[in-house]
Amino acid sequence: MLTKNIKYPYVKFIFDVVGILASIGILLIFIFNSYASFGSDSSSLFGINVTGSSMILLYSLIFIVVVCAIVSFVLKLIKKENKF
């Protein structure tokens, strides 16, 4: 078990899960807002167009991922006391 010596393993697990779900949300925003345009003169355009409420959601998810990563790292550093 990776959280063997961590003082708050369930709290760290919750932050890890929330961070992973937010990362999946970011990937879904990129997938649903991507586009491909093929012209008749052999030109093509590929890109991602995120505007409006999708941009606000994207910024919020990025913020959640960063906060969860920092909190998870700090909780990983807090070790349990060994009582023999």
QUINORRA-V10756 format. One record per residue. N is the residue number from 1. RES is the residue in three letters. PSI is psi in whole degrees, 0 to 359 (* if undefined). Layout:
<<N RES PSI> <N RES PSI>>
This chain:
<<1 MET 129> <2 LEU 336> <3 THR 34> <4 LYS 317> <5 ASN 14> <6 ILE 139> <7 LYS 321> <8 TYR 74> <9 PRO 326> <10 TYR 325> <11 VAL 317> <12 LYS 320> <13 PHE 319> <14 ILE 315> <15 PHE 324> <16 ASP 316> <17 VAL 317> <18 VAL 319> <19 GLY 320> <20 ILE 317> <21 LEU 322> <22 ALA 323> <23 SER 320> <24 ILE 322> <25 GLY 320> <26 ILE 315> <27 LEU 321> <28 LEU 322> <29 ILE 317> <30 PHE 320> <31 ILE 314> <32 PHE 341> <33 ASN 14> <34 SER 157> <35 TYR 158> <36 ALA 131> <37 SER 125> <38 PHE 122> <39 GLY 165> <40 SER 342> <41 ASP 36> <42 SER 32> <43 SER 149> <44 SER 147> <45 LEU 135> <46 PHE 141> <47 GLY 183> <48 ILE 127> <49 ASN 101> <50 VAL 116> <51 THR 164> <52 GLY 226> <53 SER 333> <54 SER 325> <55 MET 319> <56 ILE 317> <57 LEU 319> <58 LEU 314> <59 TYR 320> <60 SER 317> <61 LEU 322> <62 ILE 318> <63 PHE 317> <64 ILE 319> <65 VAL 316> <66 VAL 315> <67 VAL 316> <68 CYS 322> <69 ALA 318> <70 ILE 314> <71 VAL 319> <72 SER 320> <73 PHE 317> <74 VAL 318> <75 LEU 331> <76 LYS 330> <77 LEU 337> <78 ILE 109> <79 LYS 153> <80 LYS 147> <81 GLU 136> <82 ASN 121> <83 LYS 113> <84 PHE *>>
